[in-house]
């Protein structure tokens, strides 16, 4: 079987099912586990690499969308040479990854029509059911069922621990830095399972643009910064730029002592098995315990000293 996976979360599922050696094509964002990085990359973004700030990226994406231009390009020659039997794509976000519509022409030119599995999860259960669907598509239904069962068990365990909490911290999750976006889809559900109350996000609904004024009005106890596709280091790198951005976030640190940056690319942006790790990470942030310290690779508390280049506490 020859598999093209153009969704990072789906690629992680393929690897979890122990069939990564069947991958013949991936997207530029498929980087986990590291063992898949030798697979040919067939999808590249059309947003220029030099656009390194979230504001510049947002402006460029909006301009391309307004003009009807694609955000990604497919290496059609490599795609045709790969002759995939199964194509994993998504139809949830036209900004985040290539969609089936963008692949139509290239697929029609293949000699043998492949199976196309378009994923569109908006909840954690949708994500788990997609794992089972992928597993059936790659002839690994038993492994898929076992993985799904384990993920459901972990989510139920966290939920049971937090159901009895009498007080839940008020949480705001920000999915972009400039402009600000409130995280949507599965993130409010993740907050709920982790024992928090998402005061701006709504379950099963998309992210949306917001303002600092709206964040202030929501009166959060905890603010969690999770720019879509960003690691902790990438987020810090942008926030440390001397100028208005750094000044804005320094004021945010003063206003909300419990302000965290998390590894969004690994644990929040991609609908795959590691979303469950994200719920566990949120639990450790919202209910800190000396017995369960937060891994600084996964999340850090943002303080003014950190913005100035110091180490996180």
C-alpha positions, 0 to 999 in steps of 0.5 A: 500500500502506498500512502500520501498523507497531507495532514500532520495529525493524520501522518502521526496516526499512520506512524502510530499504526506502525505503517509509516514505511508505506508513506510515499508523500507528506506535506511540509508540516509533517514532522512527527515522529522524526522517522518520517522526515525522509519521506518526500515532501509534496506540499509546500506553502505559498506564503513566503518563508521570510514572513516571520511575524504573525501579523505579516503571515495573517496579512499575506494569507488574507490577501491570497484568500481575497484574490482567490489564490491557493495557499499551497502548491502540490508537486504534481510530478512527484505526486504522480510518480508516487502512485498513491493508493490512499490519500489522507487530506482535510476539509476543516481549514482551508488556511491550515492545509491543502484541501481535497478541492486543490488536489482534484486535478492531480488526482484525476490524472492518476492512472488508478483512482486512489481512496481519498479520506478527507478529515474534518474533526471539530471534537476530540471524539471526531479525532478518535473516530478519524483514527479508526477511519484511517486505520481501516483505510490502511488495513490496520483496523485492530491497531486503530481500535486499540489506539482509540480505546487507549486515548478514550481511556486517558480522556475519561481518566482526566475527566473523572479527576476534574468532575468533582472540582467545585471551582474551575479557573476562567481560561482564555486561549489565544490561537494567534498573536497579531491579530489575536484569535480565540482558539476554537474547535476542540480546544474549549473541550480540552479546557473543560476536560482539564478542569477549566472554563473557557470564557471566550471559546465555544465547543465545536465552533471555529476560532475567531478574531478578538481584541485585548479589550475583549480578553480583559472583559472576560476576566480570565484567571489563566491566559494560554497562548497557543499560536497555530503551528508554533512551538514554544521557542517560535512564539517566544522569538516573536514576542521578544522582538523589541518594539510594540509587540514586546511592550504589549505582551509585557503589559499582559504579563503584568495583568495576568500572572498566570499567562502561559505559552504552550507548544501548539504545533505538537499538542493543540493545532493538529487533530491527532493522538497528541491532542490527548497529551495536550489535555494532560498538559492543560491539567498540569497548568490549571492545577499545578502540583510539585509532583507533576512539574511542567516540561518547559519544552511543552509549556512555560509561564510567560513573565517580563523577565522571560520576554527580556531573554531570561529563563522561564521559572 
